[in-house]
């Protein structure tokens, strides 16, 4: 199983992402069908990609992470977007923090 550590995004961020995607689709006009956005309920902030992890390890990993990472607030600021893939065939659009 491929795993990563991530933070779920707060609802205001998801609403803003939806507005930004709508604006991007409107700007693209007839070319908007090239967009394949991730569903809002799947958007997240990736902290660390863990790679392949044996499924049997997941419950212990989950317990250890919850015990060692208490909920704390952090201030985040979005920076300029970037892409993965070539200019002609962008596969991912991301925002920096």
NORGI-V396930 format. One record per residue. N is the residue number from 0. RES is the residue in one letter. SS is DSSP state (h for helix, s for strand, l for the rest). PHI is phi in whole degrees, -180 to 180 (none if undefined). PSI is psi in whole degrees, 0 to 359 (NA if undefined). Layout:
# NORGI-V396930
<<N & RES & SS & PHI & PSI> <N & RES & SS & PHI & PSI>>
This chain:
# NORGI-V396930
<<0 & X & l & none & 130> <1 & X & s & -85 & 124> <2 & X & s & -124 & 156> <3 & X & s & -149 & 157> <4 & X & s & -91 & 134> <5 & X & s & -147 & 162> <6 & X & s & -113 & 132> <7 & X & s & -70 & 142> <8 & X & l & -85 & 142> <9 & X & l & -68 & 154> <10 & X & h & -53 & 318> <11 & X & h & -59 & 323> <12 & X & h & -67 & 320> <13 & X & h & -66 & 320> <14 & X & h & -63 & 319> <15 & X & h & -66 & 321> <16 & X & h & -62 & 319> <17 & X & h & -63 & 317> <18 & X & h & -64 & 318> <19 & X & h & -64 & 319> <20 & X & h & -65 & 320> <21 & X & h & -62 & 317> <22 & X & h & -65 & 319> <23 & X & h & -64 & 316> <24 & X & h & -62 & 319> <25 & X & h & -65 & 320> <26 & X & h & -66 & 327> <27 & X & h & -78 & 340> <28 & X & h & 58 & 236> <29 & X & h & -64 & 340> <30 & X & h & -89 & 4> <31 & X & h & -64 & 341> <32 & X & h & -68 & 350> <33 & X & h & -76 & 342> <34 & X & l & -74 & 137> <35 & X & l & -134 & 70> <36 & X & l & -67 & 151> <37 & X & l & -69 & 141> <38 & X & l & -58 & 142> <39 & X & h & -56 & 324> <40 & X & h & -74 & 357> <41 & X & h & -110 & 355> <42 & X & l & -69 & 145> <43 & X & s & -160 & 170> <44 & X & s & -109 & 110> <45 & X & s & -77 & 127> <46 & X & s & -97 & 320> <47 & X & s & -161 & 130> <48 & X & s & -86 & 126> <49 & X & s & -96 & 341> <50 & X & s & 82 & 204> <51 & X & s & -73 & 126> <52 & X & l & -131 & 134> <53 & X & l & -61 & 131> <54 & X & h & -58 & 330> <55 & X & h & -66 & 338> <56 & X & h & -85 & 341> <57 & X & h & -57 & 312> <58 & X & h & -59 & 317> <59 & X & h & -68 & 321> <60 & X & h & -63 & 315> <61 & X & h & -59 & 313> <62 & X & h & -62 & 316> <63 & X & h & -65 & 318> <64 & X & h & -66 & 317> <65 & X & h & -64 & 323> <66 & X & h & -73 & 329> <67 & X & h & -98 & 355> <68 & X & l & -128 & 77> <69 & X & l & -64 & 154> <70 & X & l & -68 & 119> <71 & X & l & -133 & 152> <72 & X & l & -85 & 145> <73 & X & l & -137 & 149> <74 & X & l & -96 & 127> <75 & X & l & -123 & 147> <76 & X & l & -131 & 128> <77 & X & l & -73 & 144> <78 & X & l & -118 & 191> <79 & X & l & -60 & 146> <80 & X & s & -75 & 164> <81 & X & s & -144 & 180> <82 & X & s & -139 & 157> <83 & X & s & -111 & 141> <84 & X & s & 105 & 173> <85 & X & l & -77 & 165> <86 & X & l & -60 & 326> <87 & X & l & -80 & 338> <88 & X & l & -143 & 70> <89 & X & s & -68 & 132> <90 & X & s & -105 & 335> <91 & X & s & -144 & 136> <92 & X & s & -112 & 132> <93 & X & s & -133 & 161> <94 & X & s & -116 & 137> <95 & X & l & -85 & 163> <96 & X & l & -122 & NA>>
